[in-house]
Amino acid sequence: MTDFDWDDAYSNGKYIAGADDFPPRWAAKALALRTDRITKGRAELDLEYGPHARNKLDILLPDQAPNGLVVIVHGGYWLAFDKSYWSHLAAGALARGYAVALPSYVLAPEVGIDEITLQIKAAVEFAAGRIAGPIHLTGHSAGGHLVTRMLCGDLKWTSCFVERIAKVVSISGLHDLRPLLKTAMNTQLKLDATTAESESALLSATVLPVPTIAWVGGDERPVFIDQSRWLARDWSNAELVVEAGKHHFDVIDGLENPQSALMRALLG
């Protein structure tokens, strides 16, 4: 489709009222949650899981011994944000008694998406080494891509991880990266045909048989709904959930509520 506007198709903010207000609101709520955990002595911040300055993660602890580990991976098209914007999304899991790890990672164009994938693997391994019990992964947008990539066979996980990984919920994830080759942002992502294919979880030859949910908002851009639908169609272990009335920036809100449908999907 030579006349199709791929940049518009993958543009979120221009179709969300008050889009510019969301990041500062996220940052303020995140700071409040971190402050609460710090005050209670239940936060381990800026733990180094790799050599780069952005290879750091926060572990936020519940009030009691953790039932397990939730890892939340942020989005931003692999180009923006860091862990400091998302601490508030740990609230639901903390209330359910889980420790929550929130990693930052090096952004494109400094590194490619293939390197970001390996950094998230390292972050998950690091957090899993500190927190016992089952591991639940969730991420939003580019983070949704990264958590589904964790199930792809090329990453060669240890048997310990395979035994502990319990659930993956990809929220508005990008599972086929080939359409992004047609976008202007690819000047920064620097995907080529080979990397776009190898980094597409949808196309992975082998996938760990872990229950997976492709969660997406009903008011999102059609391509994001397609991306989730494709994963549920092609992965035998995945199912699709379309949350009515949610757009790309508020579809994550359920992570704050321990009784939300999204949290029930993540933790049962």
C-alpha positions in Angstrom: 0.0 0.0 0.0 2.2 2.8 -1.3 -0.2 5.5 -0.3 -0.8 4.3 3.3 0.6 6.6 6.0 2.5 4.3 8.3 3.7 7.2 10.5 0.1 8.3 11.2 -0.9 4.7 11.8 1.7 4.3 14.6 1.1 7.8 16.0 -0.7 7.7 19.4 -0.5 11.1 21.0 -2.2 13.1 18.2 -5.3 10.9 18.7 -5.5 11.2 22.5 -7.0 14.3 24.2 -4.5 16.0 26.5 -1.7 13.6 25.5 1.0 16.0 26.7 -0.4 15.9 30.2 0.2 12.2 30.7 4.0 12.0 31.2 4.2 14.6 34.0 1.2 13.0 35.7 2.8 9.6 35.5 6.1 11.0 36.9 4.3 12.6 39.8 2.4 9.5 40.7 5.5 7.4 40.3 7.5 9.6 42.7 4.7 9.4 45.3 4.8 5.6 45.2 8.6 5.4 45.4 8.5 7.9 48.3 6.0 5.7 50.2 8.2 2.6 49.6 11.4 4.4 50.7 9.7 5.7 53.8 8.7 2.2 54.7 12.2 0.8 53.9 10.7 -1.3 51.1 12.7 0.1 48.1 15.9 -0.9 46.5 16.7 1.8 43.9 19.2 2.1 41.1 20.5 -1.4 41.3 23.1 -2.0 38.5 22.3 -5.0 36.3 24.8 -4.0 33.5 27.7 -1.7 32.6 25.8 1.2 31.0 24.5 4.1 33.1 21.0 3.2 32.1 21.4 -0.4 33.1 19.7 0.1 36.4 16.5 -1.1 37.9 14.4 -0.4 41.0 12.9 -3.2 43.1 9.9 -2.2 45.1 8.9 -4.5 47.9 5.5 -5.3 49.5 5.0 -4.9 53.2 5.5 -8.6 53.7 7.8 -11.3 52.3 7.2 -11.3 48.5 4.9 -14.0 46.9 7.0 -13.7 43.8 8.3 -11.2 41.2 6.6 -8.9 38.7 8.7 -7.2 36.1 7.3 -4.1 34.4 9.0 -2.9 31.3 8.3 0.6 30.1 7.5 1.7 26.5 8.2 4.8 24.5 9.1 3.2 21.1 12.5 2.2 22.5 13.3 5.9 22.2 12.0 7.6 25.3 11.4 7.4 29.1 13.0 5.5 31.9 11.9 3.6 35.0 11.2 6.8 37.0 7.9 7.4 35.1 6.3 4.1 36.0 6.7 3.2 39.7 3.0 3.8 40.3 2.2 0.9 38.1 3.7 -1.4 40.8 0.8 -0.5 43.2 -1.5 -3.4 42.1 1.2 -6.1 42.4 2.5 -4.7 45.7 -0.9 -4.8 47.2 -1.1 -8.5 46.0 2.1 -9.2 47.9 4.5 -9.3 44.9 7.9 -7.5 44.6 8.1 -5.4 41.5 11.2 -4.7 39.3 11.2 -1.7 37.0 14.3 -1.6 34.7 15.6 1.3 32.5 17.5 0.4 29.4 19.7 2.1 26.8 17.6 3.8 24.2 17.8 3.9 20.4 19.6 5.1 18.5 22.5 4.5 20.9 21.8 0.8 20.6 19.5 -1.3 18.4 16.4 -3.1 19.5 18.3 -6.4 19.5 20.7 -5.0 22.2 17.7 -3.7 24.2 16.2 -7.2 24.2 19.4 -8.6 25.7 19.5 -5.8 28.3 15.9 -6.7 29.4 16.9 -10.4 29.6 19.8 -9.3 31.9 17.5 -7.2 34.0 15.0 -10.1 34.5 17.9 -12.4 35.4 19.2 -9.9 37.9 15.8 -9.3 39.5 15.0 -13.0 39.6 18.3 -13.6 41.4 17.2 -11.3 44.2 13.5 -12.3 44.5 12.3 -15.9 44.8 9.1 -17.4 43.6 7.1 -17.2 40.3 8.0 -14.6 37.7 5.3 -12.5 36.0 6.3 -10.2 33.1 4.4 -7.2 31.8 5.2 -4.3 29.6 3.6 -1.5 27.7 4.0 -0.8 23.9 7.7 -1.2 23.2 7.8 -2.8 26.7 5.1 -5.2 25.5 7.4 -6.2 22.7 10.2 -6.8 25.1 8.3 -9.1 27.5 7.0 -11.3 24.7 10.6 -11.5 23.3 11.6 -13.0 26.6 9.6 -16.1 25.6 11.4 -16.6 22.3 13.7 -19.6 22.0 16.7 -17.8 20.7 17.4 -16.3 24.1 18.4 -19.6 25.6 17.1 -19.2 29.2 18.3 -21.4 32.1 16.1 -24.2 33.3 15.5 -22.2 36.5 13.9 -19.4 34.6 11.8 -21.8 32.5 10.5 -23.4 35.7 9.7 -20.0 37.4 8.2 -18.0 34.5 4.4 -18.1 35.2 2.7 -15.5 33.0 3.3 -12.7 30.4 0.9 -9.9 29.8 1.9 -7.7 26.9 -0.1 -4.4 27.0 -0.4 -2.7 23.6 2.7 -4.6 22.5 4.4 -4.5 19.1 5.0 -8.1 18.0 5.7 -7.7 14.3 8.3 -5.0 13.8 8.4 -5.2 10.0 5.8 -2.4 9.6 8.1 0.0 11.4 10.6 -0.2 8.5 8.1 2.0 6.7 8.0 4.7 9.4 10.2 7.8 9.9 11.1 6.7 13.4 13.2 4.0 11.8 15.9 6.5 11.1 16.5 6.3 14.9 15.5 2.6 15.4 17.8 1.6 12.6 16.0 -1.6 11.9 16.8 -3.5 8.7 14.8 -6.3 7.2 16.8 -9.0 9.0 16.6 -7.4 12.5 13.0 -6.5 12.1 12.2 -10.2 11.5 14.5 -11.6 14.2 13.2 -9.1 16.8 9.6 -9.9 16.0 8.2 -12.2 18.7 5.4 -13.1 16.3 7.8 -14.7 14.0 9.8 -16.7 16.5 10.4 -20.3 15.5 10.1 -21.5 19.1 8.3 -20.0 22.1 8.2 -21.1 25.7 4.8 -22.5 26.5 3.9 -19.8 29.0 0.4 -18.4 29.3 0.4 -15.1 27.5 -2.2 -12.3 27.1 -2.1 -9.7 24.4 -4.0 -6.9 26.1 -5.0 -3.8 24.2 -7.4 -0.9 24.5 -10.5 -0.8 22.4 -9.9 2.9 21.5 -6.3 2.5 20.4 -5.0 3.0 16.9 -6.1 0.0 14.7 -2.5 -1.1 14.1 -2.0 -1.7 17.8 -5.2 -3.8 18.0 -3.9 -5.7 14.9 -0.5 -6.3 16.6 -2.2 -7.9 19.6 -4.7 -9.9 17.5 -1.8 -11.3 15.4 0.0 -12.6 18.5 -3.1 -14.2 19.8 -3.7 -15.8 16.4 -0.2 -17.1 15.9 0.9 -18.1 19.4 -0.9 -21.2 20.7 -0.2 -20.1 24.3 -1.7 -16.5 23.8 -5.1 -15.0 24.0 -6.4 -11.6 23.1 -8.2 -9.1 25.5 -9.5 -5.9 24.1 -10.4 -3.5 27.0 -13.3 -1.3 25.9 -12.9 2.5 26.3 -9.1 2.5 26.8 -6.6 4.3 24.6 -2.8 3.8 24.4 -2.0 6.0 27.4 -4.7 4.9 29.9 -4.8 1.2 29.1 -2.0 0.7 31.7 -4.0 2.2 34.5 -5.3 -1.2 35.7 -1.8 -2.1 36.9 -2.4 0.3 39.8 -5.5 -1.5 41.1 -5.0 -5.0 42.7 -8.6 -6.0 41.8 -8.6 -4.8 38.2 -9.2 -7.1 35.3 -5.7 -6.4 34.1 -4.2 -7.4 37.5 -6.3 -10.5 37.6 -5.0 -11.4 34.1 -1.4 -10.9 35.3 -1.5 -12.6 38.7 -4.7 -14.7 38.6 
